[in-house]
Amino acid sequence: MQNNPKNLPKKEKSPEESSAHVIVRMFPSDANPAGNVFGGEILKHIDMVAGIVAQRHAQSNAVTVSMDSVNFIKPVFVGNVLKLNARINYVHNSSMEIEVKAEAEDIVTGIKTITGTAFVTFVALDKNGKPTHAPKLLLKTDEDRQKFAEGKIRMEERLKNRKKSSK
Ligand SMILES: CC(C)(COP(=O)(O)OP(=O)(O)OC[C@H]1O[C@@H](n2cnc3c(N)ncnc32)[C@H](O)[C@@H]1OP(=O)(O)O)[C@@H](O)C(=O)NCCC(=O)NCCS
């Protein structure tokens, strides 16, 4: 991926500019014999949509360094349409926190249920595969400011846990 070849400072961007959603149909191969979709299948889509947001924001390659607060609140079944909504909450230097919400729709009844949530941390990489600055976040709304403040607290907690687990 060609990224910022002249190393120009990247323009601040609002969370709205990089937000993304992905819609996928769940098939029998995604589920156990009772028809419950595997958590790992949902995680794969969470990682993918969060990666779109991170790369859109950073305008560079970006890789997953952590996933946390993954909650499967309600089951997703074969035949459901799974919609994943993702937005960026917080940027430090190269690291970015992306929040993903999963919603399952029963196509026949039209009923939509929030089935899961997760936070995914990505790191922006330069063309040599080294961490590089991501653009700052342009906080336009009260929600943007609140999510940024909450994201900062969670990131500090992650870094404390990272230090502990690498001992
Ligand atoms: C991404 C990678 C190059 C970073 O290397 P590193 O030696 O950890 O680099 P640093 O210690 O300088 O950390 C870089 C940034 O990542 C953040 N970071 C690293 N691990 C983290 C974690 N577990 N949780 C949150 N942030 C983390 C650091 O805080 C730092 O953020 P900042 O630049 O905003 O201050 C390296 O960890 C890597 O290659 N990981 C594998 C990624 C991968 O293959 N993912 C799965 C497939 S996409």
The ligand as an SDF file (V2000), in Angstrom:
LIG
                    3D

 48 50  0  0  0  0  0  0  0  0999 V2000
    2.2060   -3.3510   15.5300 C   0  0  0  0  0  0  0  0  0  0  0  0
    3.6510   -3.6250   15.9180 C   0  0  0  0  0  0  0  0  0  0  0  0
    4.5700   -3.4040   14.7030 C   0  0  0  0  0  0  0  0  0  0  0  0
    4.0090   -2.6120   17.0000 C   0  0  0  0  0  0  0  0  0  0  0  0
    5.3090   -2.9010   17.4250 O   0  0  0  0  0  0  0  0  0  0  0  0
    5.7420   -2.5520   18.9140 P   0  0  0  0  0  0  0  0  0  0  0  0
    7.1470   -2.9500   19.0780 O   0  0  0  0  0  0  0  0  0  0  0  0
    4.7110   -3.0820   19.8630 O   0  0  0  0  0  0  0  0  0  0  0  0
    5.7160   -0.9830   18.8340 O   0  0  0  0  0  0  0  0  0  0  0  0
    5.5670    0.0380   20.0270 P   0  0  0  0  0  0  0  0  0  0  0  0
    5.8670   -0.5760   21.3630 O   0  0  0  0  0  0  0  0  0  0  0  0
    6.3680    1.2320   19.5790 O   0  0  0  0  0  0  0  0  0  0  0  0
    4.0270    0.4060   20.0040 O   0  0  0  0  0  0  0  0  0  0  0  0
    3.4500    1.0870   18.9210 C   0  0  0  0  0  0  0  0  0  0  0  0
    2.0820    1.5330   19.3340 C   0  0  0  0  0  0  0  0  0  0  0  0
    1.2570    0.3850   19.5300 O   0  0  0  0  0  0  0  0  0  0  0  0
    0.6300    0.4630   20.8000 C   0  0  0  0  0  0  0  0  0  0  0  0
    0.3930   -0.9030   21.2550 N   0  0  0  0  0  0  0  0  0  0  0  0
    1.1880   -1.9680   21.0770 C   0  0  0  0  0  0  0  0  0  0  0  0
    0.6200   -3.0620   21.6280 N   0  0  0  0  0  0  0  0  0  0  0  0
   -0.5520   -2.6650   22.1420 C   0  0  0  0  0  0  0  0  0  0  0  0
   -1.6150   -3.3250   22.8310 C   0  0  0  0  0  0  0  0  0  0  0  0
   -1.5820   -4.6210   23.1110 N   0  0  0  0  0  0  0  0  0  0  0  0
   -2.7050   -2.6150   23.1630 N   0  0  0  0  0  0  0  0  0  0  0  0
   -2.7830   -1.3080   22.8760 C   0  0  0  0  0  0  0  0  0  0  0  0
   -1.8040   -0.6070   22.2370 N   0  0  0  0  0  0  0  0  0  0  0  0
   -0.7100   -1.2930   21.8850 C   0  0  0  0  0  0  0  0  0  0  0  0
    1.6300    1.2480   21.6480 C   0  0  0  0  0  0  0  0  0  0  0  0
    1.0140    1.7950   22.7880 O   0  0  0  0  0  0  0  0  0  0  0  0
    2.0550    2.3110   20.6590 C   0  0  0  0  0  0  0  0  0  0  0  0
    1.0180    3.2870   20.5560 O   0  0  0  0  0  0  0  0  0  0  0  0
    1.3040    4.8670   20.2670 P   0  0  0  0  0  0  0  0  0  0  0  0
    2.2190    4.9260   19.0600 O   0  0  0  0  0  0  0  0  0  0  0  0
   -0.0340    5.4270   19.9700 O   0  0  0  0  0  0  0  0  0  0  0  0
    1.9390    5.4390   21.4890 O   0  0  0  0  0  0  0  0  0  0  0  0
    3.8620   -5.0920   16.4740 C   0  0  0  0  0  0  0  0  0  0  0  0
    3.2570   -5.1670   17.7600 O   0  0  0  0  0  0  0  0  0  0  0  0
    3.2600   -6.1450   15.5520 C   0  0  0  0  0  0  0  0  0  0  0  0
    3.7220   -6.3350   14.4390 O   0  0  0  0  0  0  0  0  0  0  0  0
    2.2270   -6.8380   16.0560 N   0  0  0  0  0  0  0  0  0  0  0  0
    1.5500   -7.8490   15.2440 C   0  0  0  0  0  0  0  0  0  0  0  0
    0.3710   -7.2300   14.5190 C   0  0  0  0  0  0  0  0  0  0  0  0
   -0.3870   -8.2660   13.7700 C   0  0  0  0  0  0  0  0  0  0  0  0
    0.2060   -9.0690   13.0690 O   0  0  0  0  0  0  0  0  0  0  0  0
   -1.7370   -8.2860   13.9390 N   0  0  0  0  0  0  0  0  0  0  0  0
   -2.5720   -9.3220   13.4550 C   0  0  0  0  0  0  0  0  0  0  0  0
   -2.7440   -9.3240   12.0190 C   0  0  0  0  0  0  0  0  0  0  0  0
   -3.3100   -7.7890   11.3650 S   0  0  0  0  0  0  0  0  0  0  0  0
  1  2  1  0
  2  3  1  0
  2  4  1  0
  2 36  1  0
  4  5  1  0
  5  6  1  0
  6  7  2  0
  6  8  1  0
  6  9  1  0
  9 10  1  0
 10 11  2  0
 10 12  1  0
 10 13  1  0
 13 14  1  0
 14 15  1  0
 15 16  1  0
 15 30  1  0
 16 17  1  0
 17 18  1  0
 17 28  1  0
 18 19  1  0
 18 27  1  0
 19 20  2  0
 20 21  1  0
 21 22  1  0
 21 27  2  0
 22 23  1  0
 22 24  2  0
 24 25  1  0
 25 26  2  0
 26 27  1  0
 28 29  1  0
 28 30  1  0
 30 31  1  0
 31 32  1  0
 32 33  2  0
 32 34  1  0
 32 35  1  0
 36 37  1  0
 36 38  1  0
 38 39  2  0
 38 40  1  0
 40 41  1  0
 41 42  1  0
 42 43  1  0
 43 44  2  0
 43 45  1  0
 45 46  1  0
 46 47  1  0
 47 48  1  0
M  END
$$$$
